Each structure stands twice: as C-alpha cells, then as structure tokens.
Amino acid sequence: MTQWYYADANGQRHGPFSAEELESHVRHARLGAASLVWREGLQDWQPLSAVATELDLQLDAIATPDVDVAVPAADAPYTPPTADLASFQTIVAGHLVHAGLWKRFAASFIDSIVTTVISYALMIPLMLIGVGVMGAGGSDNPFATGAGLASMLAIYPILFLAPCIYFGWMQSSSLQASLGKLAVGIKVARTDGQRMSFWRGFLRSLAYLVFTMVTCGLGVLISGLMVALTERKQALHDMLCDTLVVDKWAFTAYPERQRDELGVVTIVILALAGLAIVGSIAIYAVMGMMLMKDLS
C-alpha cells in the first residue's frame, strides 16, 4: 500500500498515511489544494491538486493553486524523506486518552501468558539438553557435568531476555503494541508521539522486571498505583524511558476514535483474570489444608 506524507503550514512533516486517510484530512479541511504531499517515487514535494487524480479526490472540492505543479526542492519545507518510510510515525495534535490501570492490567494478563509460553518453549529444551549431557557423560566426567550445568544455567537469562525481546520487538514495530495491548486497543509511544526504538522498548521492559525483582514483587503494586495516580498514567519505567501508554488512535489522523471506556474485550479479559486469581488462591488453599492435615 502506498504511503503518503504531507507538510503543514508550519513546514512540519506528518505521515505516513494511506490514500483514504489523506482524503479524510481533505474532508476535515486539514489539507488544501496547495498543501504539499509526497510519496515514494516522487522526486519532489507536490501540491495536493497535482496528485488529486491519483488519490481519487474530487477535483471540484480542491481549488487549483496559482503555482507551478512541480515545486522545486529548494522551495519545499524539506527534501523528500530518504530514510525508511516505516520509521516515521503519524503525529497529530489533540486530546490524548491515556490507558488507565484496568486496561493495562488486562493487557499485562494476556502478555504474561504469552511470555510464559515463550520462556518455557526456550527453557524446556535447554533443561532436557542439560540433563541429557550430564546423564550421558556420567558423574565422573567434569566436562559433561560442566556442559550440562551451563545449559541449565542458561535458563535464568531467558527469564529476563525473552520478555524484554518480546516487548522491545512488538512495541517498536508499526503496531506499537504487544499482543495484550493490541487486544485491549492501546499502544506505547514516546511522549512526543513518536514510535520508540527496539532498545528503548527492551530497556523499558528490563527496568520493570528489575524494579519488580529488587522490591520482591512490590514493584507491581507500586507501578499500578503510579498508573492510577499520575496525571499521564505513567509507571516508573514509563518515566525513565520517556514513554506513554495511550489509546491506539492517539497520535493518528483519527484522534476522535479514542475511547475512555474499557470496552467489551477488556472487561472479558478482566473477568477471566479475576477467575484465574480466585482459582489460584483456592488451589493453594486446598493444598495448604492437605499439607496441614498430613502433618497433623
């Protein structure tokens, strides 16, 4: 799909957009006939009227500007982008709907399942390799024992690296969201609306994991309280990494599509999470009662 960019009156670049999104900008009077647009393949920025036919825009709705169709690069606010088009993110000013505690909890519940599956898919083969090497070499073979222990010790870095790579990759992609965030309709962005890099996403996840570990799990509660109480609903790792968690339509051409309410999907996920928590408590309670009975 062709991706378009446009320059506003202040010379700021916005995009990428689809042809349908540019048409929406025209309908909402954000773009006029003289507005400069560009796509890959165009040598210079062009007035919107010059590409109206290509975009299937109504010509009677766009007055032809009294300028030459081809705009010299020197007169354009900036030269056409030379970097990968996917590296630019739509920036549209307006009201922002920040993701609250419950949406983020629902997303975290889904993501915890995903990262657990990924982690175990990596750890189980390493455990089997470690046990197999140690068993095949025998207890009197130091090399086999060392190799087996090394394979099993590799499990611990996976507990940190797997979630960090998962979140860094997903949230730095064009989706800007992990699977859990996609499910509830939220995403992660820089405070200026730009997409964050992989390493920023990686370190953001690592900061959360380390904070949770050094506080013996209290970091989860503290992060939740910060999301609930801060103005922009930022947890500590958001503040450290200059990120926001917002509605999926924030910083796009359609800010009016943002929603404050939880939504059906979020409510269903929260209900399932609640059942899982209650079920876990019940299982531990039964196991505790059985243990006490055996001890008595």
C-alpha positions, 0 to 999 in steps of 0.5 A, spaced: 500 500 500 502 506 498 504 511 503 503 518 503 506 524 507 504 531 507 507 538 510 503 543 514 503 550 514 508 550 519 513 546 514 512 540 519 512 533 516 506 528 518 505 521 515 505 516 513 498 515 511 494 511 506 490 514 500 483 514 504 486 517 510 489 523 506 482 524 503 479 524 510 484 530 512 481 533 505 474 532 508 476 535 515 479 541 511 486 539 514 489 539 507 488 544 501 489 544 494 496 547 495 498 543 501 504 539 499 504 531 499 509 526 497 510 519 496 515 514 494 517 515 487 516 522 487 522 526 486 519 532 489 514 535 494 507 536 490 501 540 491 495 536 493 491 538 486 497 535 482 496 528 485 488 529 486 487 524 480 491 519 483 488 519 490 481 519 487 479 526 490 474 530 487 477 535 483 471 540 484 472 540 492 480 542 491 481 549 488 487 549 483 493 553 486 496 559 482 503 555 482 507 551 478 505 543 479 512 541 480 515 545 486 522 545 486 526 542 492 529 548 494 522 551 495 519 545 499 519 545 507 524 539 506 527 534 501 523 528 500 524 523 506 530 518 504 530 514 510 525 508 511 518 510 510 516 505 516 520 509 521 516 515 521 510 515 525 503 519 524 503 525 529 497 529 530 495 534 535 489 533 540 486 530 546 490 524 548 486 518 552 491 515 556 490 507 558 488 507 565 490 501 570 484 496 568 486 496 561 493 495 562 492 490 567 488 486 562 493 487 557 499 485 562 494 478 563 494 476 556 502 478 555 504 474 561 501 468 558 504 469 552 511 470 555 510 464 559 509 460 553 515 463 550 520 462 556 518 455 557 518 453 549 526 456 550 527 453 557 524 446 556 529 444 551 535 447 554 533 443 561 532 436 557 539 438 553 542 439 560 540 433 563 541 429 557 549 431 557 550 430 564 546 423 564 550 421 558 557 423 560 556 420 567 558 423 574 565 422 573 566 426 567 567 434 569 566 436 562 559 433 561 557 435 568 560 442 566 556 442 559 550 440 562 550 445 568 551 451 563 545 449 559 541 449 565 544 455 567 542 458 561 535 458 563 535 464 568 537 469 562 531 467 558 527 469 564 529 476 563 531 476 555 525 473 552 520 478 555 524 484 554 525 481 546 518 480 546 516 487 548 522 491 545 520 487 538 512 488 538 512 495 541 517 498 536 514 495 530 508 499 526 503 496 531 506 499 537 503 494 541 504 487 544 499 482 543 495 484 550 495 491 548 493 490 541 487 486 544 485 491 549 486 497 543 492 501 546 499 502 544 506 505 547 509 511 544 514 516 546 511 522 549 512 526 543 508 521 539 513 518 536 514 510 535 520 508 540 526 504 538 527 496 539 532 498 545 528 503 548 522 498 548 527 492 551 530 497 556 523 499 558 521 492 559 528 490 563 527 496 568 520 493 570 522 486 571 528 489 575 524 494 579 519 488 580 525 483 582 529 488 587 522 490 591 520 482 591 514 483 587 512 490 590 514 493 584 507 491 581 503 494 586 507 500 586 507 501 578 499 500 578 498 505 583 503 510 579 498 508 573 492 510 577 495 516 580 499 520 575 496 525 571 499 521 564 498 514 567 505 513 567 509 507 571 516 508 573 519 505 567 514 509 563 518 515 566 525 513 565 524 511 558 520 517 556 514 513 554 506 513 554 501 508 554 495 511 550 489 509 546 491 506 539 488 512 535 492 517 539 497 520 535 493 518 528 489 522 523 483 519 527 484 522 534 476 522 535 476 514 535 479 514 542 475 511 547 475 512 555 471 506 556 474 499 557 470 496 552 467 489 551 474 485 550 477 488 556 472 487 561 472 479 558 479 479 559 478 482 566 473 477 568 477 471 566 483 474 570 479 475 576 477 467 575 484 465 574 486 469 581 480 466 585 482 459 582 489 460 584 488 462 591 483 456 592 488 451 589 493 453 594 488 453 599 486 446 598 493 444 598 495 448 604 489 444 608 492 437 605 499 439 607 496 441 614 492 435 615 498 430 613 502 433 618 497 433 623 
